[in-house]
Amino acid sequence: MSAVRPPLRMAVVAIAAVSLALPGLAAAQEPGPVNQAQHRDILIASDMWSREPRIMGVALNFTDIIGVPGLDISDENQTLDQARAAVLGAGGAWNDDVTCNPPEDWSSKLSAYTTAVGTTQYVQSWGEAFNAVNWDVVQVQFSWPPRPSRMQGSDFEVTLNDGTKVTPDNATVGPNFEYNEGTTVVLNGPALGNRLPKGDPGVRYPVSVKVVSDSTPLQLVGPKGRLVSAVGLTGTNDRTPYDDQPADPAKWTGPRMIAAKITRMSTDGEGGPALLASGLLPNDGVAIFGKANAKYRVRIATLGGAFSPNGSRAMYPDEYRSFFQLVARTKSGRTVPIVRSNHRYLVDGEPITVVGIADRTLKAPRDQWNQCLQDDSENQIDIVLKGSRAGMRKLVAVRVPAQGNGYKPLYNDGGPGSTPAPGTRYTAPSPRQTMRLIDGLDNPLQTTFVRRK
């Protein structure tokens, strides 16, 4: 149902990150290896964002680039030009300025060029029943993690703005495959939206998603592994990332924060199925900055896709100043913006230092910070901190300024990349936004649930 074809990186939001990391998967099977890996009941220290189970938000992330016909990294005869043409034909972004990889070896570093996922790779990952052709992505953000083994497309009913009801073909945690990242669900299907702006009578985007009953009703995992039914939960939406964007950055309709929480730094649940983790993990704060520096973290959950500087490039560990701003509050009520990283702020005499950004990429030397550094393209991002516990309690909010004073917007996988194609409508930039922090210093609001067959 897409009038225009969307960009690629958003494909990663669905399963692109997974598929791009698995160029050597064998022939399709039923179910595929990613399908099997993502349906195992393993949640370890998985974040919860509320004391009550609910759908926190729904968003159309992007369209058309999950299952691009003619893009096949397993075809040894396919050239870069052929792959590029397939992606651009689907409305995806293709980076023409990649210098970190020889063009004849494009298929080994597809994520450097695009976030689109080929049909062949999607089928290889999920199985023959999932013949994705120009599928779209809708995100559903839960406050508690769903039980992985119960998650199917048939658990969800998507209502579009014209009243049409759609059952997605697939439901997955997508790139959020780490054991502590279970609250994001990615819906895939061919008729979940299009790229028209809201002023066009033909525009299609989801206005609600409801959890419905099927043969294996969806359950959510609460405190201490308690299971509750998700059937009947509903989330709503009034935005499309393909809308015409106003001058006011507060009204932009790109990816945004849906929750943020400050906790002690922990590596519990950092990891995932080996099939999916290769080349992406470890990327936690300790792995990137070391135990001496990674003492606390502000974890941000995003809605509407992962955060990227242009929709394609990874966010580097030192880019806090470009995209984020923490806010502290003094005893007198005065707010103190934490603008710089690696600068020791004193708030009522208590130290706070932003160390950097984690949960995006592997640790790499600075000369490898380029388009070949693969981002895990998922819906959690960590701001790593050190300082006193009392200092951490001074932190009350996190901002995405988006524009002005050296700040830049963020994009999801449907963004323009580094060399946007003329005439293609890409997804919108992130809005200017402030999110209040959940205080998880005493109780991190996490749950663990493991059921091995």
Secondary structure, 3 states (H helix, E strand, C coil): CCCCCCCCHHHHHHHHHHHHCCCCCCCCCCCCHHHHHHCCEEEEEEECCCCCCCEEEEEEEEEEEEEECCCCCCCCCCCHHHHHHHHHHCCCCCCCCCCCCCHHHHHHHHHHHCCCEEHHHHHHHHCCCCCCCCEEEEEEEECCCECHHHCCHHHEEEEECCCCEECCCEEECCCCCCCCCCCEEEEEECCCCCCCCCCCCCCCCEEEEEECCCCCCCEEECHHHCEEECCCCEEECCCCCCCCCCCCHHHCCCCEEEEEEEEECCCCCCCCCHHHHCCCCCCCHHHHHCCCCCCEEEEEEEECCCCECCCCCCCCCCCHHHHCEEEEECCCCCEEEECCCCCCEEECCEEEEEEEEECCCCCCCHHHCCCCCCCCCCCEEEEEEEECHHHHCCEEEEEECCCECCECCCECCCCCCCCCCCCCCCCCCCCCEEEECEECCCCCCEEEEEECC
